[in-house]
Amino acid sequence: MSNPFFEPSTLPYGMPPFAEIRDEHYKPAFEKGMADQLAEIAAITRRRDMPTFENTFIPLEQSGQLLERVAAVFFNKASADSNDYTNELEEEIAPLLAAHSDAIKLDPQLYWRIKTVYDTVESLGLDAESRYLVERYYMEYTVAGAGLSDDDKEKLKEYNQRLSTLTTKFEKNLLADTNDLAVVIEDVAELDGLEPGEISAAAEAARERGLEGKYLITLVLPTGHPFLSALTDRTVRERIMAASRARGNRGNEWDNSDIVLEITRLRAERAKLLGFDSHAAWVTADETAKNPGNVRAMLDRLAVPAARNAREEQADLEAQAGHPIAAHDWAFYTEKVRQAKYDVDEAAMRPYFEAERVLWDGVFFAATKLYGIQFTERDDIVAYHPDVRVFEVTNDDGSPVGLYTLDLYTRDSKRGGAWMNSLIAQSTLLDHPVVVTNNLNVPKPAAGEPTLLTYDEVNTFFHEFGHALHGLFARVTYPKFAGTNTYRDFVEFPSQVNEMWMLWPEVLANYAIHYQTGEPMPQEFVDRIQASSAFNEGFQTSEYLAAALLDQAWHALGAGVVIDDVPTFESRALTAVGLDNPAVPTRYSSTYFAHTFSGGYDAGYYSYIWSEVLDADTVDWFKGNGGLTRENGDRFRQRLLGVGGSKDPLEAFRDFRGRDADIQPLLDRRGLN
């Protein structure tokens, strides 16, 4: 059988040959990819000469190319367009990949070679990126357990394989339960308050499930739902909120409660084996935060004023509503109060946020103004789903940057949320170009109707494109540092910075055009949005901090601590930090907290606000230095985005900013002074 993964793609920019890839290609490619890489590692460790950078680190970085090709494509498909086969294969392959990773990271001969070079790195005369490569490998392998005894390594392998199985199962359960809990509406009158395009999308979602004449409200990843701000029927709002919060905890085949308990127990035991007090301590040891104490100090500093502000906001909402506010009421009455206080109506803004204009005249326009890059749609290059669009990105001199693919719409086969992946990661050593993809979850209207985005969806679009720019611009020698391969509590920083251009006057005026009348968005809309920038920040900060602190609480547990009830643990954890307001539920409860139990943000959900300190300070810098200019864009590209993970991120920030970050702009932004 000819397998398209067995050789590098010959398509433009190395785009995977999606037209040729079939489900049956994945497993053989994974098996051969793992076998090939183990043989490549064995060729390093069998050498009789003393370890050097050239005979150890170069071949180590060159290893595993087949495995990387298939993994990048498969895991993107498993997230964006899954099916029964990919779901089953992901569960089968997860423990095998964990074992494969352990076979490399826990290889004593390989670790000896890495450590030998590390111990003499001062005298080797390496360039800065090569030296950093040595330092990162040594730190990562040490923290991963490479120095353990043989018996302890066997225990570690068991932990890693079992955890890989559990986290995969968590994600599959969540997707199935999310689809099952979608809210079916019989009468269109119950959808009063929604825009015609939203009603059309709900009808289309129902039709795709064989529910002709009905309407289906699919659930998003967080606890809240965009429709809650507009639906006038309180009973329908309550149904949506109840369905959202029921995910993964209904006692059915998709219940994630026992999985949460086993994951946290195993992570704590593994951390003890590795010499750490908790999983949070193990994770943060190799992040910019360095230890969970630093994380908790920041989160606790923000929790008290956030909870205070949320309760003040709640009083305003109850005055508007004339009755106590429940969680399913908050978004609806927030819009009422926002209109009363600031005359802001986000629903009235939607006709100005037509998706195609947002893409070309907003997201792409801002990038062109800042960085000089140009975008050309490539209909001749096939992507992994008919809805996915492909764009070639070039510099202003015509030189290539890479390919950008956009997967905008929600579907039952796609997990919730929004994200960026690299399908091909740039590397000079491997002569690799770059292909990145953005996934969003915008409801797809019926054919011929416009896709009108919400305010939050536009913001998410700019955010995820910030990740894409990071992946597109990074120019590194070694694949380990490619694209967004940097510290987890730094990686959100570039994407958060890119959000600022959404409301930048020159950008907004270019894309916020009424899709029917062609009129620009009235300036007073923008003025009111900006005047209300700190409005509802108490709620938004509280729901985020509740999730971040819940993540920390689960992963602060030491080995041997027994937790037998998920809701009780959650309640106690949130009460302890004053974020137990029933009207302000945590952004994610444990049984659908994909970030921490299947998404790689375990003990790391704090990263968003940790990065926001850098982001808010950087926004201040842009505003103080002329804003949307090529000079500013080039500086940010060269000193931050362009370095990928090839230097310490805080050093890169200091190089860009001229100093360490100041937290004051964040406190000002969120009204937490």
Salt bridges, closest charged atoms under 4 A:
ASP36 OD2 - LYS32 NZ 2.92
ASP49 OD2 - ARG47 NH2 2.65
ASP81 OD2 - LYS77 NZ 3.57
ASP81 OD1 - ARG411 NE 3.98
GLU90 OE1 - LYS172 NZ 2.28
GLU92 OE2 - LYS27 NZ 2.79
ASP119 OD2 - LYS115 NZ 2.95
GLU122 OE2 - ARG131 NH2 3.03
GLU135 OE2 - ARG131 NE 3.30
GLU140 OE2 - ARG136 NH2 3.21
GLU140 OE1 - LYS480 NZ 2.72
GLU154 OE2 - LYS157 NZ 3.38
ASP177 OD1 - ARG250 NH2 2.31
ASP180 OD2 - ARG250 NH2 2.92
GLU186 OE2 - LYS214 NZ 3.42
GLU198 OE2 - ARG350 NH1 2.43
GLU204 OE2 - ARG207 NH2 2.62
GLU262 OE2 - ARG162 NE 2.94
GLU269 OE2 - ARG265 NH1 3.14
ASP286 OD2 - ARG136 NH2 2.84
GLU287 OE2 - ARG488 NE 3.84
ASP300 OD1 - ARG296 NH2 3.41
ASP316 OD2 - LYS341 NZ 2.85
ASP329 OD2 - ARG234 NH2 2.54
ASP329 OD1 - ARG237 NH2 2.87
ASP329 OD1 - HIS328 NE2 3.85
GLU335 OE2 - ARG338 NH2 3.09
ASP343 OD2 - ARG528 NH2 3.19
GLU346 OE2 - ARG338 NH2 3.81
GLU356 OE2 - ARG389 NH2 2.67
ASP361 OD2 - ARG357 NH2 3.19
GLU377 OE2 - ARG389 NE 2.89
ASP380 OD2 - ARG378 NH2 2.86
ASP387 OD1 - LYS444 NZ 2.94
GLU392 OE1 - ARG378 NH1 2.96
ASP396 OD2 - ARG630 NH1 2.81
ASP407 OD2 - ARG411 NH2 2.50
ASP407 OD1 - LYS414 NZ 3.18
ASP412 OD2 - ARG209 NE 3.01
GLU492 OE1 - HIS463 NE2 3.13
GLU492 OE1 - HIS467 NE2 3.02
GLU499 OE2 - HIS463 ND1 2.68
GLU506 OE2 - LYS369 NZ 3.07
GLU537 OE1 - ARG670 NH1 3.53
GLU543 OE2 - ARG587 NE 3.07
ASP551 OD1 - HIS555 ND1 2.96
ASP602 OD1 - ARG267 NH2 3.97
ASP602 OD2 - HIS279 NE2 2.73
ASP602 OD1 - ARG488 NH1 3.73
GLU612 OE2 - ARG669 NH1 3.04
GLU612 OE1 - ARG670 NH2 2.80
ASP615 OD2 - ARG669 NH1 2.64
ASP617 OD1 - ARG657 NH2 3.22
ASP617 OD2 - ARG659 NH1 2.71
ASP634 OD1 - ARG630 NE 3.44
GLU651 OE2 - LYS647 NZ 3.96
ASP655 OD1 - ARG639 NH1 3.65
ASP660 OD1 - ARG654 NH1 2.84
